[in-house]
């Protein structure tokens, strides 16, 4: 694949999407400058994904510390790097954590995006910016599936923070002529997901239980239904967005919704354990078939104050214009994640 840009700036390079994005760009010969938090040492523990992906010491990968809320630092970095494409991924990524620090989340994700866009406007107005937006901007939509025309109504601090960033992208595109595209990302998982996310909590928990290192795991709302895709597919679509001459917003999703209970069954099945479910509400438990061992329990404290019962996306535009094609279903994603966690727990390489 040949891309029309040769130098990219990736904010938040150490996260799941940033690391995967960096790996895909380096693979096709694009030089990458990746940013990390000023308090985080480059190549420290937080960079485990880049080491697993084999790019931590790549000759065409450079690391820079950046606080996106620092306007001067953003402008200086964009001016120094002079990128052709900018992928803004840095910020607070947890919906659950946003309820604990709503102001911090809205500031980091919303104002951080504004500062990055202002830096681009001042120092690299020719660059194509791709913003990581989120399906959480839809709140509790009345109709499914959701697409680029679905009304926006965030119901969580995280959703509001992404709605502000999403709106800023549209505003800077219209008001200042910047090429800015928003990737409206539905849930996208992989073996490089953070352990704070329920899917990775499930894959790691299932792996540890299968190895006899844990007895059970605790979850929140099992009935919440989400559109789970495989993260490398979504990152590839973001690169395709940056490669386009025209900007625009794209829903990235599979079009299929699965409950957290479904994902739990898939993860445990990948670890060789079949779950049967008993009880209702907070008393529901997942029991290992053929035994009386409770492997999944419910904790009311893990329920979110507001949580959309169903988010599922229509990615028709992305399929048509970007060639976006989800490669794995929930069972396939869970299998990849569990196999990776089993390998890590056994101390072997992926």
KOLTORVEX-386895 format. One record per residue (C-alpha): residue number from 1; x, y, z. Coordinates in pm, whole numbers, plus 50000, padded with zeros to 5 digits. Layout:
KOLTORVEX-386895
<pt><num>NUM</num><x>X</x><y>Y</y><z>Z</z></pt>
...
END
This chain:
KOLTORVEX-386895
<pt><num>1</num><x>50000</x><y>50000</y><z>50000</z></pt>
<pt><num>2</num><x>50132</x><y>50344</y><z>49901</z></pt>
<pt><num>3</num><x>50011</x><y>50642</y><z>50103</z></pt>
<pt><num>4</num><x>50007</x><y>51007</y><z>49991</z></pt>
<pt><num>5</num><x>50184</x><y>51113</y><z>50311</z></pt>
<pt><num>6</num><x>50530</x><y>51024</y><z>50441</z></pt>
<pt><num>7</num><x>50538</x><y>51170</y><z>50792</z></pt>
<pt><num>8</num><x>50272</x><y>51128</y><z>51059</z></pt>
<pt><num>9</num><x>50219</x><y>51261</y><z>51410</z></pt>
<pt><num>10</num><x>50035</x><y>51021</y><z>51642</z></pt>
<pt><num>11</num><x>49926</x><y>51155</y><z>51980</z></pt>
<pt><num>12</num><x>49884</x><y>50887</y><z>52244</z></pt>
<pt><num>13</num><x>50120</x><y>50639</y><z>52075</z></pt>
<pt><num>14</num><x>50137</x><y>50406</y><z>52376</z></pt>
<pt><num>15</num><x>49765</x><y>50321</y><z>52382</z></pt>
<pt><num>16</num><x>49599</x><y>50035</y><z>52195</z></pt>
<pt><num>17</num><x>49507</x><y>50240</y><z>51888</z></pt>
<pt><num>18</num><x>49824</x><y>50448</y><z>51889</z></pt>
<pt><num>19</num><x>50052</x><y>50145</y><z>51900</z></pt>
<pt><num>20</num><x>49858</x><y>49963</y><z>51628</z></pt>
<pt><num>21</num><x>49848</x><y>50277</y><z>51416</z></pt>
<pt><num>22</num><x>50221</x><y>50327</y><z>51454</z></pt>
<pt><num>23</num><x>50291</x><y>49967</y><z>51357</z></pt>
<pt><num>24</num><x>50075</x><y>49985</y><z>51044</z></pt>
<pt><num>25</num><x>50224</x><y>50317</y><z>50933</z></pt>
<pt><num>26</num><x>50583</x><y>50205</y><z>50986</z></pt>
<pt><num>27</num><x>50511</x><y>49886</y><z>50792</z></pt>
<pt><num>28</num><x>50437</x><y>50090</y><z>50478</z></pt>
<pt><num>29</num><x>50731</x><y>50327</y><z>50513</z></pt>
<pt><num>30</num><x>50573</x><y>50625</y><z>50690</z></pt>
<pt><num>31</num><x>50795</x><y>50799</y><z>50948</z></pt>
<pt><num>32</num><x>50610</x><y>50834</y><z>51279</z></pt>
<pt><num>33</num><x>50645</x><y>51080</y><z>51565</z></pt>
<pt><num>34</num><x>50448</x><y>50952</y><z>51862</z></pt>
<pt><num>35</num><x>50360</x><y>51153</y><z>52170</z></pt>
<pt><num>36</num><x>50331</x><y>51038</y><z>52528</z></pt>
<pt><num>37</num><x>50247</x><y>51204</y><z>52859</z></pt>
<pt><num>38</num><x>50530</x><y>51419</y><z>52998</z></pt>
<pt><num>39</num><x>50532</x><y>51213</y><z>53319</z></pt>
<pt><num>40</num><x>50574</x><y>50888</y><z>53124</z></pt>
<pt><num>41</num><x>50924</x><y>50776</y><z>53032</z></pt>
<pt><num>42</num><x>50965</x><y>50684</y><z>52667</z></pt>
<pt><num>43</num><x>51001</x><y>50306</y><z>52635</z></pt>
<pt><num>44</num><x>50896</x><y>50264</y><z>53000</z></pt>
<pt><num>45</num><x>50635</x><y>50014</y><z>53127</z></pt>
<pt><num>46</num><x>50353</x><y>50203</y><z>52954</z></pt>
<pt><num>47</num><x>50512</x><y>50120</y><z>52618</z></pt>
<pt><num>48</num><x>50456</x><y>49744</y><z>52646</z></pt>
<pt><num>49</num><x>50233</x><y>49739</y><z>52338</z></pt>
<pt><num>50</num><x>50503</x><y>49887</y><z>52117</z></pt>
<pt><num>51</num><x>50749</x><y>49626</y><z>52242</z></pt>
<pt><num>52</num><x>50506</x><y>49340</y><z>52174</z></pt>
<pt><num>53</num><x>50441</x><y>49478</y><z>51827</z></pt>
<pt><num>54</num><x>50815</x><y>49499</y><z>51765</z></pt>
<pt><num>55</num><x>50833</x><y>49872</y><z>51690</z></pt>
<pt><num>56</num><x>50967</x><y>50025</y><z>52014</z></pt>
<pt><num>57</num><x>51316</x><y>50069</y><z>51867</z></pt>
<pt><num>58</num><x>51219</x><y>50125</y><z>51504</z></pt>
<pt><num>59</num><x>51454</x><y>50364</y><z>51323</z></pt>
<pt><num>60</num><x>51162</x><y>50563</y><z>51179</z></pt>
<pt><num>61</num><x>50979</x><y>50603</y><z>51511</z></pt>
<pt><num>62</num><x>51049</x><y>50903</y><z>51731</z></pt>
<pt><num>63</num><x>50898</x><y>50978</y><z>52071</z></pt>
<pt><num>64</num><x>50805</x><y>51323</y><z>52205</z></pt>
<pt><num>65</num><x>50648</x><y>51419</y><z>52537</z></pt>
<pt><num>66</num><x>50334</x><y>51631</y><z>52500</z></pt>
<pt><num>67</num><x>50054</x><y>51766</y><z>52713</z></pt>
<pt><num>68</num><x>49779</x><y>51842</y><z>52459</z></pt>
<pt><num>69</num><x>49638</x><y>52105</y><z>52696</z></pt>
<pt><num>70</num><x>49958</x><y>52309</y><z>52659</z></pt>
<pt><num>71</num><x>49885</x><y>52532</y><z>52360</z></pt>
<pt><num>72</num><x>50243</x><y>52648</y><z>52314</z></pt>
<pt><num>73</num><x>50380</x><y>52295</y><z>52336</z></pt>
<pt><num>74</num><x>50127</x><y>52172</y><z>52079</z></pt>
<pt><num>75</num><x>50215</x><y>52446</y><z>51836</z></pt>
<pt><num>76</num><x>50590</x><y>52403</y><z>51883</z></pt>
<pt><num>77</num><x>50567</x><y>52027</y><z>51827</z></pt>
<pt><num>78</num><x>50351</x><y>52051</y><z>51516</z></pt>
<pt><num>79</num><x>50582</x><y>52316</y><z>51375</z></pt>
<pt><num>80</num><x>50893</x><y>52107</y><z>51449</z></pt>
<pt><num>81</num><x>50751</x><y>51780</y><z>51313</z></pt>
<pt><num>82</num><x>50577</x><y>51934</y><z>51009</z></pt>
<pt><num>83</num><x>50357</x><y>51625</y><z>50960</z></pt>
<pt><num>84</num><x>50152</x><y>51540</y><z>50654</z></pt>
<pt><num>85</num><x>49896</x><y>51353</y><z>50865</z></pt>
<pt><num>86</num><x>49800</x><y>51386</y><z>51231</z></pt>
<pt><num>87</num><x>49612</x><y>51123</y><z>51428</z></pt>
<pt><num>88</num><x>49480</x><y>51266</y><z>51754</z></pt>
<pt><num>89</num><x>49422</x><y>50975</y><z>51990</z></pt>
<pt><num>90</num><x>49556</x><y>51110</y><z>52320</z></pt>
<pt><num>91</num><x>49317</x><y>51163</y><z>52607</z></pt>
<pt><num>92</num><x>49112</x><y>50986</y><z>52869</z></pt>
<pt><num>93</num><x>48971</x><y>50667</y><z>52717</z></pt>
<pt><num>94</num><x>48753</x><y>50514</y><z>52990</z></pt>
<pt><num>95</num><x>48379</x><y>50577</y><z>53011</z></pt>
<pt><num>96</num><x>48373</x><y>50439</y><z>53366</z></pt>
<pt><num>97</num><x>48658</x><y>50666</y><z>53479</z></pt>
<pt><num>98</num><x>48482</x><y>50969</y><z>53335</z></pt>
<pt><num>99</num><x>48214</x><y>50946</y><z>53604</z></pt>
<pt><num>100</num><x>48484</x><y>50973</y><z>53873</z></pt>
<pt><num>101</num><x>48646</x><y>51281</y><z>53716</z></pt>
<pt><num>102</num><x>48402</x><y>51439</y><z>53470</z></pt>
<pt><num>103</num><x>48576</x><y>51776</y><z>53453</z></pt>
<pt><num>104</num><x>48914</x><y>51616</y><z>53393</z></pt>
<pt><num>105</num><x>48771</x><y>51397</y><z>53117</z></pt>
<pt><num>106</num><x>48593</x><y>51679</y><z>52936</z></pt>
<pt><num>107</num><x>48901</x><y>51897</y><z>52965</z></pt>
<pt><num>108</num><x>49145</x><y>51631</y><z>52842</z></pt>
<pt><num>109</num><x>48937</x><y>51509</y><z>52549</z></pt>
<pt><num>110</num><x>48747</x><y>51821</y><z>52452</z></pt>
<pt><num>111</num><x>48987</x><y>52107</y><z>52514</z></pt>
<pt><num>112</num><x>49282</x><y>51886</y><z>52421</z></pt>
<pt><num>113</num><x>49135</x><y>51836</y><z>52074</z></pt>
<pt><num>114</num><x>49077</x><y>52210</y><z>52036</z></pt>
<pt><num>115</num><x>49439</x><y>52285</y><z>52126</z></pt>
<pt><num>116</num><x>49566</x><y>52031</y><z>51873</z></pt>
<pt><num>117</num><x>49342</x><y>52175</y><z>51601</z></pt>
<pt><num>118</num><x>49462</x><y>52527</y><z>51680</z></pt>
<pt><num>119</num><x>49823</x><y>52411</y><z>51659</z></pt>
<pt><num>120</num><x>49756</x><y>52256</y><z>51320</z></pt>
<pt><num>121</num><x>49581</x><y>52569</y><z>51199</z></pt>
<pt><num>122</num><x>49883</x><y>52778</y><z>51298</z></pt>
<pt><num>123</num><x>50172</x><y>52549</y><z>51203</z></pt>
<pt><num>124</num><x>50057</x><y>52280</y><z>50956</z></pt>
<pt><num>125</num><x>49732</x><y>52385</y><z>50787</z></pt>
<pt><num>126</num><x>49801</x><y>52149</y><z>50495</z></pt>
<pt><num>127</num><x>49797</x><y>51837</y><z>50714</z></pt>
<pt><num>128</num><x>49501</x><y>51599</y><z>50728</z></pt>
<pt><num>129</num><x>49386</x><y>51551</y><z>51087</z></pt>
<pt><num>130</num><x>49203</x><y>51235</y><z>51192</z></pt>
<pt><num>131</num><x>49028</x><y>51259</y><z>51527</z></pt>
<pt><num>132</num><x>48931</x><y>50956</y><z>51736</z></pt>
<pt><num>133</num><x>48564</x><y>51021</y><z>51811</z></pt>
<pt><num>134</num><x>48331</x><y>50769</y><z>51975</z></pt>
<pt><num>135</num><x>47990</x><y>50605</y><z>51950</z></pt>
<pt><num>136</num><x>47928</x><y>50748</y><z>52298</z></pt>
<pt><num>137</num><x>47839</x><y>51078</y><z>52126</z></pt>
<pt><num>138</num><x>47504</x><y>50918</y><z>52035</z></pt>
<pt><num>139</num><x>47396</x><y>50877</y><z>52398</z></pt>
<pt><num>140</num><x>47078</x><y>50668</y><z>52409</z></pt>
<pt><num>141</num><x>46970</x><y>50677</y><z>52044</z></pt>
<pt><num>142</num><x>46607</x><y>50605</y><z>51960</z></pt>
<pt><num>143</num><x>46692</x><y>50406</y><z>51649</z></pt>
<pt><num>144</num><x>46950</x><y>50146</y><z>51555</z></pt>
<pt><num>145</num><x>47183</x><y>50113</y><z>51382</z></pt>
<pt><num>146</num><x>47349</x><y>50451</y><z>51420</z></pt>
<pt><num>147</num><x>47521</x><y>50626</y><z>51128</z></pt>
<pt><num>148</num><x>47679</x><y>50963</y><z>51050</z></pt>
<pt><num>149</num><x>47336</x><y>51130</y><z>51047</z></pt>
<pt><num>150</num><x>47217</x><y>51002</y><z>51386</z></pt>
<pt><num>151</num><x>47136</x><y>51287</y><z>51628</z></pt>
<pt><num>152</num><x>47405</x><y>51349</y><z>51890</z></pt>
<pt><num>153</num><x>47313</x><y>51347</y><z>52260</z></pt>
<pt><num>154</num><x>47584</x><y>51233</y><z>52501</z></pt>
<pt><num>155</num><x>47474</x><y>51090</y><z>52838</z></pt>
<pt><num>156</num><x>47812</x><y>51033</y><z>53005</z></pt>
<pt><num>157</num><x>48100</x><y>51273</y><z>53078</z></pt>
<pt><num>158</num><x>48311</x><y>51069</y><z>52837</z></pt>
<pt><num>159</num><x>48044</x><y>51101</y><z>52568</z></pt>
<pt><num>160</num><x>48028</x><y>51476</y><z>52629</z></pt>
<pt><num>161</num><x>48407</x><y>51505</y><z>52604</z></pt>
<pt><num>162</num><x>48406</x><y>51326</y><z>52269</z></pt>
<pt><num>163</num><x>48107</x><y>51527</y><z>52152</z></pt>
<pt><num>164</num><x>48301</x><y>51846</y><z>52219</z></pt>
<pt><num>165</num><x>48601</x><y>51713</y><z>52024</z></pt>
<pt><num>166</num><x>48375</x><y>51591</y><z>51743</z></pt>
<pt><num>167</num><x>48204</x><y>51929</y><z>51724</z></pt>
<pt><num>168</num><x>48539</x><y>52107</y><z>51724</z></pt>
<pt><num>169</num><x>48650</x><y>51900</y><z>51426</z></pt>
<pt><num>170</num><x>48343</x><y>52006</y><z>51231</z></pt>
<pt><num>171</num><x>48383</x><y>52369</y><z>51340</z></pt>
<pt><num>172</num><x>48750</x><y>52399</y><z>51245</z></pt>
<pt><num>173</num><x>48674</x><y>52227</y><z>50915</z></pt>
<pt><num>174</num><x>48395</x><y>52473</y><z>50834</z></pt>
<pt><num>175</num><x>48537</x><y>52790</y><z>50987</z></pt>
<pt><num>176</num><x>48905</x><y>52758</y><z>50900</z></pt>
<pt><num>177</num><x>48915</x><y>52516</y><z>50607</z></pt>
<pt><num>178</num><x>49123</x><y>52253</y><z>50786</z></pt>
<pt><num>179</num><x>49111</x><y>51898</y><z>50656</z></pt>
<pt><num>180</num><x>48972</x><y>51724</y><z>50964</z></pt>
<pt><num>181</num><x>48802</x><y>51384</y><z>50969</z></pt>
<pt><num>182</num><x>48632</x><y>51218</y><z>51266</z></pt>
<pt><num>183</num><x>48640</x><y>50842</y><z>51312</z></pt>
<pt><num>184</num><x>48324</x><y>50759</y><z>51507</z></pt>
<pt><num>185</num><x>48461</x><y>50448</y><z>51670</z></pt>
<pt><num>186</num><x>48233</x><y>50183</y><z>51810</z></pt>
<pt><num>187</num><x>48386</x><y>49934</y><z>52054</z></pt>
<pt><num>188</num><x>48705</x><y>49796</y><z>51904</z></pt>
<pt><num>189</num><x>48899</x><y>49538</y><z>52097</z></pt>
<pt><num>190</num><x>49224</x><y>49348</y><z>52064</z></pt>
<pt><num>191</num><x>49490</x><y>49164</y><z>52259</z></pt>
<pt><num>192</num><x>49643</x><y>49509</y><z>52323</z></pt>
<pt><num>193</num><x>49339</x><y>49645</y><z>52504</z></pt>
<pt><num>194</num><x>49397</x><y>49795</y><z>52849</z></pt>
<pt><num>195</num><x>49296</x><y>49584</y><z>53149</z></pt>
<pt><num>196</num><x>49056</x><y>49858</y><z>53264</z></pt>
<pt><num>197</num><x>48820</x><y>49764</y><z>52976</z></pt>
<pt><num>198</num><x>48566</x><y>49490</y><z>53037</z></pt>
<pt><num>199</num><x>48671</x><y>49285</y><z>52732</z></pt>
<pt><num>200</num><x>49033</x><y>49264</y><z>52848</z></pt>
<pt><num>201</num><x>48918</x><y>49205</y><z>53205</z></pt>
<pt><num>202</num><x>48728</x><y>48907</y><z>53069</z></pt>
<pt><num>203</num><x>49010</x><y>48770</y><z>52852</z></pt>
<pt><num>204</num><x>49269</x><y>48804</y><z>53129</z></pt>
<pt><num>205</num><x>49031</x><y>48666</y><z>53390</z></pt>
<pt><num>206</num><x>48937</x><y>48367</y><z>53175</z></pt>
<pt><num>207</num><x>49306</x><y>48296</y><z>53109</z></pt>
<pt><num>208</num><x>49398</x><y>48312</y><z>53478</z></pt>
<pt><num>209</num><x>49103</x><y>48098</y><z>53579</z></pt>
<pt><num>210</num><x>49194</x><y>47838</y><z>53316</z></pt>
<pt><num>211</num><x>49547</x><y>47830</y><z>53459</z></pt>
<pt><num>212</num><x>49419</x><y>47795</y><z>53816</z></pt>
<pt><num>213</num><x>49546</x><y>48138</y><z>53923</z></pt>
<pt><num>214</num><x>49205</x><y>48293</y><z>53996</z></pt>
<pt><num>215</num><x>48866</x><y>48157</y><z>54094</z></pt>
<pt><num>216</num><x>48626</x><y>48415</y><z>53949</z></pt>
<pt><num>217</num><x>48585</x><y>48765</y><z>53812</z></pt>
<pt><num>218</num><x>48331</x><y>49037</y><z>53890</z></pt>
<pt><num>219</num><x>48138</x><y>49230</y><z>53625</z></pt>
<pt><num>220</num><x>47872</x><y>49499</y><z>53601</z></pt>
<pt><num>221</num><x>47584</x><y>49522</y><z>53354</z></pt>
<pt><num>222</num><x>47574</x><y>49197</y><z>53154</z></pt>
<pt><num>223</num><x>47282</x><y>49314</y><z>52942</z></pt>
<pt><num>224</num><x>47450</x><y>49617</y><z>52783</z></pt>
<pt><num>225</num><x>47485</x><y>49545</y><z>52411</z></pt>
<pt><num>226</num><x>47772</x><y>49684</y><z>52210</z></pt>
<pt><num>227</num><x>47912</x><y>49658</y><z>51858</z></pt>
<pt><num>228</num><x>48250</x><y>49485</y><z>51907</z></pt>
<pt><num>229</num><x>48505</x><y>49495</y><z>51627</z></pt>
<pt><num>230</num><x>48874</x><y>49412</y><z>51594</z></pt>
<pt><num>231</num><x>49094</x><y>49717</y><z>51658</z></pt>
<pt><num>232</num><x>49351</x><y>49664</y><z>51377</z></pt>
<pt><num>233</num><x>49067</x><y>49691</y><z>51123</z></pt>
<pt><num>234</num><x>48958</x><y>50025</y><z>51269</z></pt>
<pt><num>235</num><x>49311</x><y>50163</y><z>51272</z></pt>
<pt><num>236</num><x>49349</x><y>50068</y><z>50905</z></pt>
<pt><num>237</num><x>49031</x><y>50263</y><z>50831</z></pt>
<pt><num>238</num><x>49169</x><y>50568</y><z>51010</z></pt>
<pt><num>239</num><x>49478</x><y>50553</y><z>50789</z></pt>
<pt><num>240</num><x>49252</x><y>50531</y><z>50483</z></pt>
<pt><num>241</num><x>49069</x><y>50840</y><z>50608</z></pt>
<pt><num>242</num><x>49396</x><y>51036</y><z>50630</z></pt>
<pt><num>243</num><x>49491</x><y>50920</y><z>50281</z></pt>
<pt><num>244</num><x>49179</x><y>51072</y><z>50126</z></pt>
<pt><num>245</num><x>49194</x><y>51416</y><z>49969</z></pt>
<pt><num>246</num><x>48850</x><y>51492</y><z>50108</z></pt>
<pt><num>247</num><x>48773</x><y>51502</y><z>50478</z></pt>
<pt><num>248</num><x>48461</x><y>51368</y><z>50645</z></pt>
<pt><num>249</num><x>48314</x><y>51171</y><z>50932</z></pt>
<pt><num>250</num><x>48290</x><y>50793</y><z>50930</z></pt>
<pt><num>251</num><x>48116</x><y>50544</y><z>51156</z></pt>
<pt><num>252</num><x>48342</x><y>50243</y><z>51209</z></pt>
<pt><num>253</num><x>48144</x><y>49944</y><z>51332</z></pt>
<pt><num>254</num><x>48050</x><y>49586</y><z>51243</z></pt>
<pt><num>255</num><x>47673</x><y>49626</y><z>51245</z></pt>
<pt><num>256</num><x>47631</x><y>49341</y><z>51494</z></pt>
<pt><num>257</num><x>47556</x><y>49388</y><z>51864</z></pt>
<pt><num>258</num><x>47656</x><y>49147</y><z>52139</z></pt>
<pt><num>259</num><x>47594</x><y>49167</y><z>52511</z></pt>
<pt><num>260</num><x>47866</x><y>49163</y><z>52775</z></pt>
<pt><num>261</num><x>47727</x><y>48821</y><z>52868</z></pt>
<pt><num>262</num><x>47789</x><y>48706</y><z>52511</z></pt>
<pt><num>263</num><x>48148</x><y>48829</y><z>52523</z></pt>
<pt><num>264</num><x>48199</x><y>48656</y><z>52858</z></pt>
<pt><num>265</num><x>48079</x><y>48326</y><z>52712</z></pt>
<pt><num>266</num><x>48311</x><y>48367</y><z>52413</z></pt>
<pt><num>267</num><x>48613</x><y>48451</y><z>52630</z></pt>
<pt><num>268</num><x>48563</x><y>48158</y><z>52866</z></pt>
<pt><num>269</num><x>48495</x><y>47924</y><z>52574</z></pt>
<pt><num>270</num><x>48830</x><y>48030</y><z>52425</z></pt>
<pt><num>271</num><x>48988</x><y>47925</y><z>52756</z></pt>
<pt><num>272</num><x>48813</x><y>47587</y><z>52744</z></pt>
<pt><num>273</num><x>48536</x><y>47672</y><z>52993</z></pt>
<pt><num>274</num><x>48162</x><y>47668</y><z>52916</z></pt>
<pt><num>275</num><x>47949</x><y>47901</y><z>53127</z></pt>
<pt><num>276</num><x>47592</x><y>47841</y><z>53235</z></pt>
<pt><num>277</num><x>47395</x><y>48132</y><z>53381</z></pt>
<pt><num>278</num><x>47171</x><y>48118</y><z>53685</z></pt>
<pt><num>279</num><x>46977</x><y>48380</y><z>53881</z></pt>
<pt><num>280</num><x>46850</x><y>48725</y><z>53793</z></pt>
<pt><num>281</num><x>46966</x><y>49082</y><z>53831</z></pt>
<pt><num>282</num><x>47246</x><y>49138</y><z>54079</z></pt>
<pt><num>283</num><x>47220</x><y>48773</y><z>54186</z></pt>
<pt><num>284</num><x>47303</x><y>48632</y><z>53843</z></pt>
<pt><num>285</num><x>47614</x><y>48415</y><z>53828</z></pt>
<pt><num>286</num><x>47809</x><y>48237</y><z>53557</z></pt>
<pt><num>287</num><x>47890</x><y>47879</y><z>53661</z></pt>
<pt><num>288</num><x>48141</x><y>47649</y><z>53495</z></pt>
<pt><num>289</num><x>47948</x><y>47369</y><z>53328</z></pt>
<pt><num>290</num><x>47999</x><y>47031</y><z>53491</z></pt>
<pt><num>291</num><x>48092</x><y>47181</y><z>53826</z></pt>
<pt><num>292</num><x>47960</x><y>47411</y><z>54096</z></pt>
<pt><num>293</num><x>48237</x><y>47668</y><z>54047</z></pt>
<pt><num>294</num><x>48107</x><y>48024</y><z>54014</z></pt>
<pt><num>295</num><x>48330</x><y>48198</y><z>53761</z></pt>
<pt><num>296</num><x>48141</x><y>48526</y><z>53706</z></pt>
<pt><num>297</num><x>47970</x><y>48736</y><z>53971</z></pt>
<pt><num>298</num><x>47784</x><y>49069</y><z>53952</z></pt>
<pt><num>299</num><x>47877</x><y>49377</y><z>54153</z></pt>
<pt><num>300</num><x>47620</x><y>49661</y><z>54152</z></pt>
<pt><num>301</num><x>47903</x><y>49908</y><z>54212</z></pt>
<pt><num>302</num><x>48032</x><y>49835</y><z>53861</z></pt>
<pt><num>303</num><x>47711</x><y>49957</y><z>53696</z></pt>
<pt><num>304</num><x>47742</x><y>50297</y><z>53528</z></pt>
<pt><num>305</num><x>47510</x><y>50580</y><z>53640</z></pt>
<pt><num>306</num><x>47392</x><y>50609</y><z>53278</z></pt>
<pt><num>307</num><x>47447</x><y>50343</y><z>53015</z></pt>
<pt><num>308</num><x>47293</x><y>50304</y><z>52670</z></pt>
<pt><num>309</num><x>47130</x><y>49960</y><z>52642</z></pt>
<pt><num>310</num><x>47225</x><y>49927</y><z>52274</z></pt>
<pt><num>311</num><x>47489</x><y>50086</y><z>52052</z></pt>
<pt><num>312</num><x>47533</x><y>49931</y><z>51707</z></pt>
<pt><num>313</num><x>47671</x><y>50106</y><z>51401</z></pt>
<pt><num>314</num><x>47603</x><y>50127</y><z>51031</z></pt>
<pt><num>315</num><x>47943</x><y>50157</y><z>50859</z></pt>
<pt><num>316</num><x>47805</x><y>50160</y><z>50504</z></pt>
<pt><num>317</num><x>47988</x><y>50480</y><z>50415</z></pt>
<pt><num>318</num><x>48320</x><y>50351</y><z>50548</z></pt>
<pt><num>319</num><x>48278</x><y>50024</y><z>50360</z></pt>
<pt><num>320</num><x>48200</x><y>50211</y><z>50039</z></pt>
<pt><num>321</num><x>48459</x><y>50490</y><z>50056</z></pt>
<pt><num>322</num><x>48739</x><y>50343</y><z>50270</z></pt>
<pt><num>323</num><x>48716</x><y>49974</y><z>50192</z></pt>
<pt><num>324</num><x>48651</x><y>49908</y><z>50561</z></pt>
<pt><num>325</num><x>48585</x><y>49538</y><z>50622</z></pt>
<pt><num>326</num><x>48563</x><y>49390</y><z>50975</z></pt>
<pt><num>327</num><x>48770</x><y>49073</y><z>50987</z></pt>
<pt><num>328</num><x>48664</x><y>48901</y><z>51313</z></pt>
<pt><num>329</num><x>48340</x><y>48833</y><z>51496</z></pt>
<pt><num>330</num><x>48309</x><y>48837</y><z>51876</z></pt>
<pt><num>331</num><x>48422</x><y>48475</y><z>51908</z></pt>
<pt><num>332</num><x>48729</x><y>48545</y><z>51696</z></pt>
<pt><num>333</num><x>48819</x><y>48860</y><z>51889</z></pt>
<pt><num>334</num><x>48777</x><y>48687</y><z>52225</z></pt>
<pt><num>335</num><x>48991</x><y>48394</y><z>52106</z></pt>
<pt><num>336</num><x>49274</x><y>48626</y><z>51999</z></pt>
<pt><num>337</num><x>49260</x><y>48808</y><z>52331</z></pt>
<pt><num>338</num><x>49248</x><y>48497</y><z>52549</z></pt>
<pt><num>339</num><x>49529</x><y>48327</y><z>52356</z></pt>
<pt><num>340</num><x>49746</x><y>48636</y><z>52403</z></pt>
<pt><num>341</num><x>49673</x><y>48652</y><z>52775</z></pt>
<pt><num>342</num><x>49742</x><y>48280</y><z>52816</z></pt>
<pt><num>343</num><x>50079</x><y>48333</y><z>52646</z></pt>
<pt><num>344</num><x>50160</x><y>48630</y><z>52868</z></pt>
<pt><num>345</num><x>50058</x><y>48444</y><z>53184</z></pt>
<pt><num>346</num><x>50278</x><y>48151</y><z>53086</z></pt>
<pt><num>347</num><x>50566</x><y>48388</y><z>53022</z></pt>
<pt><num>348</num><x>50596</x><y>48314</y><z>52652</z></pt>
<pt><num>349</num><x>50598</x><y>48560</y><z>52364</z></pt>
<pt><num>350</num><x>50298</x><y>48631</y><z>52141</z></pt>
END
